[in-house]
Every structure is written in C-alpha cells, then in structure tokens.
Amino acid sequence: MSNKLYVIGIGYKPLDKKAREIISRAGVILASKRLSEVFKGYDEFEAVKDKIKVINNVDETINFIKAIVEDTPPTPPLTKGGKGGVIPLIKGGVVLLASGDPMFFGIGRRAVKEFGKDMVEILPDLSSIQMAFSRIKEPWDNAFLMSLHGGPDPEKRRRLPYEIKDIPLLLQRHNKIAILTDKENNPSVIAKGIAISHQPSAIRIYVCERLGYADEKITEGTPEEIAAMSFSEPNIVIIQQLAVSGQPSIVTFGLKENEISHSKGLITKDEVRAVTIHKLRLPQKGVFWDIGAGSGSVSIETARLYPELKVFAVEKDEEQINHIRENKKRFNAPNIEIIKGEAPDALINLPPADRAFIGGSSGRLEKIIGFIAKMSVKIIVINATTIETLNEAILHLKNNGFDAEISEVSVSRSKTISGRRHLSALNPVFIIGGDTMSSLKED
C-alpha cells in the first residue's frame, strides 16, 4: 500500500493545524455532495478545490480508495464522474471528509474495517450529538446514544441494532436518549411511536435541525406536538423523560406484592419470584414464555428488568388476564404480550423461547415440558407447591433431556403480636430448574 487514508471530520469548527497540513498535501479529497457543500465554507477550500472528488455512495467511495491505496484499479473502475477509466497512483495520501466525529456512527468504522488501523488516521470534529446537547444546554454524559440512520438507499439500508418500536422500552432504562435520524426514521415518526405509549407530560422532545448551518433551528415540544411537525435534514432528536409524581424514574428490581394487582393470595411471593428470576438466567434480548402467568408478577418484573426481551404471558383465566392487563399498564411494560389460552396449545404459534417459566400447568405438565423441549429452550424453571408436582417435574424434565436442579424456598415473615415481633412461616415452594444435560454436567 502506497498511500495513507486520513478521515477528517468537518462541520462544526475550523480545521486544526494538522488537518490543514494533511489536506494541503493530499493527492485527492473525497466527499459526499452534502459535505462538499459544507467544505466550501472553510478557508482551505479555494486552495484545494481542484483535488475534491464527489462520490455520493459509500461503497463506491470505498472502492475508489482501494484503487488508490492498493495500487489496483477499482471494480468497476471510476473516473471523476464515477464511471469508467483506471485511476493512477495518487501521491500525498487520500483524505475522506466525514461529518463530525467519524467514529460516532460514521464512516470511520467502515474505513478501519476495510483498510486496517495502521492504514487509517482519524481526525475528528465535534460530534453532532455534542453540538445538539450544547444547544439545549443539557449534559450528555448520562444519555443513551443510538442511530436510526439506515442509509439513503432503501434497497441497501443497513440493519440497525434498534428500531423506533424499541424506544419506549429503552425509555424504561434511560431518562435521556439521543438519536441520529434519517428521512424514514424522522422526528415526526419517532414522536408518534412515543406518544402512544407514554404520558404526554412525562416526555420532552428536542429536534436539532441543520446543526452548523446558518439556518440551524432547535424545536422543543411534547411527543404529540413534534409528531404533527415536519423538519429539515440533517437533524438530531433528543428525548428527555421527566420525573412523574408517583412513578419511579429508574426501574429497580423488587416489586412488592401490594404493588401488583392480583387476586387475594394468588401471586408468586416476592422472595420466590426473586429466586425464580435468578434461576432463569434471562438474556438481555430474546423471547421468554411465562406459562400459567396468573397475575403476571413474574412477567412484569422480568419485562421491567429486560426491556428488550419479548415476554409472552400465557394464561387461561379471564380474571387473571385482567390483572395482567392492569399490571402491564401500571408498570408501562409494552414488551409483554398476553396470550389467552391453555398450554401447550396456546404456545404453538409463539416465537421460539429462549427461556420458559411454568407457574401453573392445570395438570398438563408432561405435555407442556414435552412441547418446550422440542423448541430447544435452553432453561425451564418450574414452581411447585406439592411433592407430587415436584416429582412429576423431575421425571418429565429427565425424560426430555434435561437435568433438574431443585431448590426449596421456605420463607418466614415477621408480624407483630401484642407489641412483640414474631416470625410466621409461608408455605414452602420447590423451584425446579431444568437445563440441558450438557450444561449441568460437572467438569
């Protein structure tokens, strides 16, 4: 390789001395159409304008750079117009102009991946996120940062780690979210997704349009207000969740029984619920089946702790389903889907689960475990209050290729009688964890 690639961020502040020197001696300066227009506002533009080549496609840009730094013609070969011809070796290095900080959801990552760390040098500008938070005068060290910028070509849009539908779940963990947008995932669409799942007074949205341009604009409003507007590109969205009276701003583990809507006595007790969730070893993302969900206490606690986990609460009793609906609304748990029916029939059309909890089986434990085993579920946890159910669970887990690990949870709670504190025992509960045979074998 005969040349080095310099990825230089622009958009928000003048170039420093090193960047000016690199640009002045560069053999070619590559930029998208938008960034070439931005660069016209820099003092250095006039001296180097004949070196600037506009390529508005990332893949073509990478292909062009490869032809230079590897001394080989690109495929297909490109000329100044983007088609035809072989590129001669260019001395002085290649400069690729990027927006803001190239390593913040930018082309810097792709450049390093394609050419290696030794070949690439990154000279960042301020990031658009830094600029956005400075404009609204809010700190950003406690913000969750994400990109919904999938690329300009609908046919080649890259797969994003998060989508608009995930934002309400992310807001359960983060009181402040900053989002890089695009034409499809724009501020209005983002705001509409939030408006249907949150109290209007609990959210403020800031849209920072065309930061660094002469016509930059900052708009603040509720999700409903922002959803009704249109905005110029490029823009940044910042979502801030305000504290709401009576509702905790940060999700914590340990809901109390009296906080959860349930029929008297029909709820997984706090201490048992804690051990059950521990035994499930839940993933951050994936699918969880709560079978015989009852009032949904395990579903609710799980959904709050793992907002990116899809929770299916399977329950046949209408009264219990009403409790699940009430709890889902009360604790803002949109990642719970209520399935009315009896397992295993109610499980047939569900996405395969990573984990399954059986809180109630209505005498169908053998069939339920058999069905779950066919789905390649990694861990099953079963709660039992009788010796018969315990023995049945162990037998059917073993017959379906699982080892069983049994814990007995015996809880005593304090109560005051005649001014003195005594302990009163609750009925013990057996917690049976079923894991694949290989995962529980001793070394």
C-alpha positions as CSV (number, residue, x, y, z in Angstrom):
1,M,0.0,0.0,0.0
2,S,1.5,3.3,-1.1
3,N,-0.9,5.8,0.5
4,K,-2.5,6.5,3.8
5,L,-6.1,7.3,4.4
6,Y,-7.0,10.3,6.5
7,V,-10.6,10.5,7.6
8,I,-11.2,14.1,8.7
9,G,-14.3,15.3,10.4
10,I,-15.8,18.7,9.4
11,G,-19.0,20.7,10.1
12,Y,-18.7,22.5,13.4
13,K,-15.3,24.1,14.0
14,P,-12.3,25.3,11.9
15,L,-9.6,22.7,11.0
16,D,-6.7,22.4,13.3
17,K,-3.1,22.8,12.1
18,K,-2.5,19.1,11.5
19,A,-5.7,18.7,9.5
20,R,-4.8,21.7,7.4
21,E,-1.4,20.3,6.6
22,I,-2.8,16.9,5.6
23,I,-5.4,18.5,3.3
24,S,-2.9,20.8,1.7
25,R,-0.6,18.0,0.6
26,A,-3.4,15.4,-0.1
27,G,-3.5,13.8,-3.6
28,V,-7.3,13.6,-3.6
29,I,-10.0,14.8,-1.2
30,L,-13.2,12.7,-1.2
31,A,-16.6,13.9,0.0
32,S,-20.3,13.3,-0.4
33,K,-22.3,16.0,-2.1
34,R,-23.5,17.4,1.2
35,L,-20.1,17.6,2.8
36,S,-18.6,19.1,-0.3
37,E,-21.1,22.0,0.1
38,V,-20.2,22.2,3.8
39,F,-16.4,22.3,2.9
40,K,-17.0,25.3,0.6
41,G,-17.4,27.4,3.8
42,Y,-13.9,26.5,5.0
43,D,-10.9,28.8,4.4
44,E,-8.9,25.9,2.9
45,F,-11.5,25.2,0.1
46,E,-10.1,27.6,-2.6
47,A,-6.6,26.2,-2.3
48,V,-7.6,22.5,-2.7
49,K,-10.9,22.7,-4.6
50,D,-9.3,21.0,-7.7
51,K,-8.5,17.9,-5.6
52,I,-12.0,17.4,-4.5
53,K,-13.9,14.4,-5.9
54,V,-17.6,14.0,-5.1
55,I,-18.8,10.4,-4.7
56,N,-22.3,10.1,-3.1
57,N,-22.2,6.4,-2.5
58,V,-20.3,4.7,0.4
59,D,-19.5,1.5,-1.5
60,E,-18.2,3.5,-4.5
61,T,-16.1,5.6,-2.2
62,I,-14.5,2.6,-0.5
63,N,-13.9,1.1,-3.9
64,F,-12.2,4.2,-5.2
65,I,-10.0,4.4,-2.1
66,K,-8.9,0.8,-2.5
67,A,-7.8,1.5,-6.1
68,I,-5.5,4.3,-4.8
69,V,-4.1,2.8,-1.6
70,E,-3.7,-0.7,-3.0
71,D,-2.4,0.5,-6.4
72,T,-5.1,-1.5,-8.2
73,P,-7.9,-0.4,-10.4
74,P,-11.3,-0.4,-8.8
75,T,-14.2,-2.7,-9.7
76,P,-15.9,-1.1,-11.6
77,P,-13.2,1.4,-12.5
78,L,-14.1,5.0,-11.7
79,T,-13.2,8.4,-13.1
80,K,-14.1,11.9,-11.8
81,G,-17.7,11.4,-12.8
82,G,-17.9,8.0,-11.1
83,K,-17.8,5.7,-14.1
84,G,-15.1,4.3,-16.4
85,G,-11.3,4.7,-16.6
86,V,-8.4,3.5,-14.4
87,I,-7.1,5.7,-11.5
88,P,-3.4,6.3,-11.5
89,L,-1.4,6.1,-8.3
90,I,-2.0,9.3,-6.3
91,K,0.8,10.6,-4.1
92,G,0.2,12.6,-0.9
93,G,-2.4,10.4,0.7
94,V,-6.1,10.3,0.5
95,V,-8.4,12.5,2.5
96,L,-12.0,11.4,3.2
97,L,-14.2,14.1,4.6
98,A,-16.7,12.9,7.2
99,S,-19.4,14.5,9.2
100,G,-18.4,15.5,12.8
101,D,-16.8,12.6,14.6
102,P,-16.2,9.8,12.0
103,M,-16.1,7.2,14.8
104,F,-19.6,8.1,16.1
105,F,-21.9,6.1,13.9
106,G,-19.8,7.4,11.0
107,I,-17.7,6.2,8.1
108,G,-14.6,5.9,10.3
109,R,-15.7,2.4,11.5
110,R,-16.1,1.2,7.9
111,A,-12.7,2.8,6.9
112,V,-10.9,1.0,9.7
113,K,-12.6,-2.3,8.9
114,E,-11.7,-2.1,5.2
115,F,-8.1,-0.8,5.5
116,G,-6.9,-1.6,9.0
117,K,-5.9,0.6,11.9
118,D,-2.3,1.1,10.7
119,M,-3.6,2.4,7.3
120,V,-6.2,4.8,8.6
121,E,-5.8,8.0,10.7
122,I,-8.9,9.7,12.2
123,L,-9.1,13.4,12.8
124,P,-12.5,14.1,14.4
125,D,-14.5,17.3,14.6
126,L,-17.1,17.7,17.3
127,S,-19.9,15.2,17.0
128,S,-23.4,16.2,16.1
129,I,-24.5,14.8,19.5
130,Q,-22.2,17.1,21.3
131,M,-23.5,20.1,19.4
132,A,-27.1,19.1,20.0
133,F,-26.7,18.8,23.8
134,S,-24.8,22.1,23.9
135,R,-27.6,23.8,22.0
136,I,-30.3,22.6,24.5
137,K,-27.8,23.2,27.5
138,E,-28.2,19.7,28.9
139,P,-25.3,17.3,29.9
140,W,-25.0,14.2,27.8
141,D,-22.8,12.0,29.9
142,N,-25.9,10.2,31.2
143,A,-27.6,9.8,27.8
144,F,-28.2,6.6,25.8
145,L,-26.9,7.2,22.2
146,M,-28.3,5.5,19.2
147,S,-28.6,5.7,15.4
148,L,-31.7,5.2,13.3
149,H,-29.8,6.3,10.2
150,G,-30.1,3.3,7.9
151,G,-28.6,4.9,4.8
152,P,-30.0,6.8,1.8
153,D,-30.7,3.8,-0.4
154,P,-33.9,1.9,0.5
155,E,-32.7,-1.2,-1.2
156,K,-29.4,-1.3,0.7
157,R,-30.4,0.1,4.1
158,R,-28.2,-1.4,6.8
159,R,-29.7,-3.4,9.6
160,L,-29.9,-1.2,12.8
161,P,-29.5,-2.6,16.3
162,Y,-32.6,-0.7,17.4
163,E,-35.8,0.4,15.7
164,I,-38.4,3.1,16.6
165,K,-40.6,0.4,18.2
166,D,-37.7,-0.2,20.7
167,I,-37.7,3.4,22.0
168,P,-40.5,3.0,24.6
169,L,-38.6,0.0,26.1
170,L,-35.3,1.9,26.1
171,L,-37.0,4.8,28.0
172,Q,-37.7,2.4,30.8
173,R,-33.9,2.3,31.5
174,H,-32.7,5.6,30.2
175,N,-34.2,9.0,31.1
176,K,-32.3,10.7,28.2
177,I,-31.9,9.3,24.6
178,A,-30.2,11.0,21.7
179,I,-30.9,9.7,18.2
180,L,-29.3,10.2,14.8
181,T,-32.2,10.2,12.3
182,D,-32.8,9.8,8.6
183,K,-35.7,10.5,6.1
184,E,-37.5,7.4,7.0
185,N,-36.8,7.4,10.7
186,N,-37.6,11.1,11.1
187,P,-38.5,13.2,14.2
188,S,-42.3,13.1,13.5
189,V,-42.3,9.3,13.1
190,I,-40.2,8.8,16.3
191,A,-42.5,11.1,18.2
192,K,-45.6,9.2,17.1
193,G,-44.1,6.0,18.4
194,I,-43.6,7.6,21.8
195,A,-46.9,9.4,22.0
196,I,-49.0,6.2,22.1
197,S,-47.0,4.6,25.0
198,H,-46.2,7.5,27.4
199,Q,-47.9,10.1,29.4
200,P,-47.7,13.4,27.4
201,S,-46.4,15.3,30.4
202,A,-43.6,12.8,31.1
203,I,-41.6,13.4,27.8
204,R,-40.0,16.4,26.2
205,I,-38.5,16.0,22.7
206,Y,-35.9,18.4,21.2
207,V,-35.3,18.4,17.4
208,C,-32.0,20.0,16.4
209,E,-32.1,20.8,12.7
210,R,-29.2,21.5,10.4
211,L,-26.6,22.0,13.2
212,G,-23.7,24.0,12.0
213,Y,-25.6,25.6,9.1
214,A,-26.6,29.2,9.0
215,D,-30.3,28.2,9.3
216,E,-30.0,25.8,12.2
217,K,-33.1,25.5,14.4
218,I,-34.0,24.0,17.7
219,T,-37.6,22.9,18.4
220,E,-38.9,21.7,21.8
221,G,-42.2,20.0,22.4
222,T,-44.3,17.1,23.6
223,P,-44.5,13.9,21.5
224,E,-47.9,15.0,20.2
225,E,-46.6,18.4,19.2
226,I,-43.5,17.0,17.4
227,A,-45.5,14.3,15.7
228,A,-47.5,17.0,13.9
229,M,-44.5,18.8,12.5
230,S,-42.0,18.3,9.7
231,F,-38.3,19.0,9.9
232,S,-35.3,19.8,7.6
233,E,-32.4,17.4,7.3
234,P,-30.0,16.6,8.8
235,N,-31.4,16.6,12.3
236,I,-30.8,15.1,15.8
237,V,-33.6,14.0,18.2
238,I,-33.1,14.2,22.0
239,I,-35.8,12.6,24.2
240,Q,-35.9,13.6,27.8
241,Q,-38.0,11.7,30.3
242,L,-39.2,13.8,33.2
243,A,-40.0,12.6,36.7
244,V,-43.7,11.8,37.1
245,S,-45.3,12.0,40.6
246,G,-45.9,8.6,42.0
247,Q,-43.9,6.8,39.3
248,P,-40.2,5.9,39.9
249,S,-37.9,7.3,37.2
250,I,-35.5,4.4,37.4
251,V,-36.5,0.7,37.1
252,T,-35.4,-1.3,40.1
253,F,-35.7,-5.0,40.9
254,G,-38.1,-5.9,43.7
255,L,-41.7,-5.1,43.2
256,K,-43.8,-5.8,46.2
257,E,-46.9,-7.9,46.2
258,N,-49.1,-5.0,47.3
259,E,-47.9,-3.0,44.3
260,I,-49.1,-5.7,41.9
261,S,-52.8,-6.2,41.0
262,H,-53.7,-9.8,41.9
263,S,-56.5,-11.9,43.4
264,K,-56.0,-12.4,47.1
265,G,-53.3,-15.0,47.8
266,L,-52.8,-15.9,44.1
267,I,-49.4,-14.4,43.4
268,T,-45.8,-15.6,43.3
269,K,-44.4,-14.3,46.6
270,D,-41.7,-11.7,46.5
271,E,-38.9,-14.0,47.8
272,V,-39.9,-16.8,45.5
273,R,-40.1,-14.5,42.5
274,A,-36.6,-13.3,43.1
275,V,-35.2,-16.8,43.2
276,T,-37.2,-17.8,40.1
277,I,-35.9,-15.0,38.0
278,H,-32.4,-15.7,39.2
279,K,-32.7,-19.3,38.1
280,L,-34.0,-18.4,34.7
281,R,-30.7,-16.6,33.8
282,L,-32.5,-14.4,31.3
283,P,-30.8,-12.9,28.3
284,Q,-30.9,-9.2,27.5
285,K,-32.7,-9.9,24.3
286,G,-34.8,-12.8,23.1
287,V,-38.1,-14.5,24.0
288,F,-39.5,-15.6,27.3
289,W,-42.6,-17.7,27.9
290,D,-44.4,-17.2,31.3
291,I,-46.8,-20.2,31.3
292,G,-49.7,-20.1,33.7
293,A,-48.8,-16.5,34.3
294,G,-51.5,-15.8,36.9
295,S,-51.5,-12.1,37.8
296,G,-48.3,-11.7,35.7
297,S,-45.9,-10.8,38.6
298,V,-43.0,-12.8,37.0
299,S,-43.8,-11.3,33.6
300,I,-44.0,-7.8,34.9
301,E,-40.8,-8.0,37.0
302,T,-39.0,-9.6,34.0
303,A,-40.3,-7.1,31.4
304,R,-39.1,-4.2,33.5
305,L,-35.7,-5.6,34.1
306,Y,-35.2,-6.7,30.5
307,P,-37.0,-4.1,28.2
308,E,-35.5,-5.7,25.1
309,L,-36.8,-9.1,26.0
310,K,-40.2,-10.2,24.4
311,V,-42.4,-11.6,27.2
312,F,-45.4,-13.8,26.4
313,A,-47.7,-14.2,29.4
314,V,-49.9,-17.3,28.8
315,E,-53.0,-17.5,31.0
316,K,-56.4,-19.1,30.5
317,D,-58.4,-17.4,33.3
318,E,-60.1,-14.2,32.4
319,E,-59.9,-12.7,35.9
320,Q,-56.1,-13.3,36.0
321,I,-55.8,-11.8,32.4
322,N,-57.5,-8.6,33.6
323,H,-54.8,-8.4,36.4
324,I,-52.0,-8.8,33.8
325,R,-53.6,-6.1,31.7
326,E,-53.8,-3.8,34.7
327,N,-50.2,-4.5,35.7
328,K,-48.9,-4.1,32.2
329,K,-50.4,-0.6,32.0
330,R,-49.5,0.3,35.6
331,F,-45.8,-0.5,35.1
332,N,-45.5,0.5,31.5
333,A,-44.4,-2.8,30.2
334,P,-45.1,-2.8,26.4
335,N,-42.8,-5.8,25.8
336,I,-45.4,-8.1,27.4
337,E,-47.9,-9.8,25.1
338,I,-50.8,-11.5,26.7
339,I,-51.8,-14.9,25.3
340,K,-55.2,-16.2,26.4
341,G,-55.3,-20.0,26.3
342,E,-54.0,-23.2,27.9
343,A,-50.6,-24.6,27.3
344,P,-49.3,-26.3,25.3
345,D,-51.9,-25.5,22.6
346,A,-51.5,-21.7,23.3
347,L,-47.8,-22.0,22.6
348,I,-48.0,-23.4,19.1
349,N,-47.9,-20.1,17.2
350,L,-45.5,-18.2,19.5
351,P,-41.9,-17.4,18.5
352,P,-39.5,-20.0,19.9
353,A,-38.5,-19.2,23.5
354,D,-35.0,-18.8,25.0
355,R,-36.4,-19.3,28.5
356,A,-39.7,-20.7,29.9
357,F,-41.3,-20.5,33.3
358,I,-44.1,-22.8,34.3
359,G,-46.1,-21.2,37.2
360,G,-49.2,-23.2,36.6
361,S,-49.9,-26.2,34.4
362,S,-53.5,-27.3,35.1
363,G,-52.5,-31.0,35.1
364,R,-50.7,-30.7,31.7
365,L,-47.1,-30.6,32.9
366,E,-45.9,-33.6,30.9
367,K,-47.3,-32.2,27.6
368,I,-46.0,-28.7,28.3
369,I,-42.5,-29.8,29.1
370,G,-42.5,-32.1,26.1
371,F,-43.5,-29.2,23.8
372,I,-41.0,-26.8,25.3
373,A,-38.2,-29.4,24.9
374,K,-39.0,-29.7,21.1
375,M,-38.5,-25.9,20.9
376,S,-34.8,-26.2,22.1
377,V,-35.5,-24.0,25.0
378,K,-32.2,-23.7,27.0
379,I,-33.7,-23.3,30.5
380,I,-37.0,-24.2,32.0
381,V,-38.0,-23.2,35.6
382,I,-41.0,-24.8,37.3
383,N,-42.5,-23.7,40.6
384,A,-44.3,-26.4,42.6
385,T,-46.0,-26.4,46.0
386,T,-46.7,-30.1,46.3
387,I,-44.4,-33.2,46.5
388,E,-46.4,-34.7,43.6
389,T,-45.8,-31.8,41.3
390,L,-42.1,-31.8,42.3
391,N,-41.7,-35.5,41.4
392,E,-43.7,-35.1,38.2
393,A,-41.5,-32.2,37.1
394,I,-38.2,-34.0,37.8
395,L,-39.5,-37.1,35.9
396,H,-40.6,-35.2,32.8
397,L,-37.6,-33.0,32.7
398,K,-35.3,-36.0,32.7
399,N,-37.4,-37.8,30.1
400,N,-37.0,-34.8,27.8
401,G,-33.2,-34.4,28.1
402,F,-32.9,-32.0,31.0
403,D,-31.1,-32.3,34.3
404,A,-33.1,-31.0,37.2
405,E,-31.7,-28.7,39.9
406,I,-34.1,-28.4,42.9
407,S,-34.3,-25.6,45.5
408,E,-36.8,-25.4,48.3
409,V,-37.6,-21.8,49.3
410,S,-39.0,-21.5,52.8
411,V,-39.9,-18.0,53.9
412,S,-40.9,-16.7,57.2
413,R,-42.2,-13.1,57.6
414,S,-42.3,-11.0,60.7
415,K,-45.6,-9.9,62.2
416,T,-46.3,-8.1,65.5
417,I,-48.4,-9.7,68.2
418,S,-49.1,-7.8,71.4
419,G,-46.2,-5.4,70.7
420,R,-43.7,-8.2,70.1
421,R,-42.3,-9.3,66.7
422,H,-42.8,-13.0,65.7
423,L,-42.0,-14.9,62.5
424,S,-44.8,-16.6,60.6
425,A,-43.9,-19.2,58.0
426,L,-45.3,-19.3,54.5
427,N,-45.9,-22.5,52.6
428,P,-42.6,-23.7,51.1
429,V,-42.1,-23.7,47.3
430,F,-40.0,-26.0,45.2
431,I,-38.2,-24.3,42.4
432,I,-37.0,-26.8,39.8
433,G,-34.5,-25.6,37.2
434,G,-34.3,-27.7,34.0
435,D,-31.2,-27.2,31.9
436,T,-29.8,-29.2,29.1
437,M,-27.9,-32.3,30.2
438,S,-24.5,-31.0,28.9
439,S,-24.7,-27.6,30.6
440,L,-25.1,-29.0,34.1
441,K,-22.5,-31.8,33.9
442,E,-19.7,-31.4,36.3
443,D,-16.2,-30.9,35.0
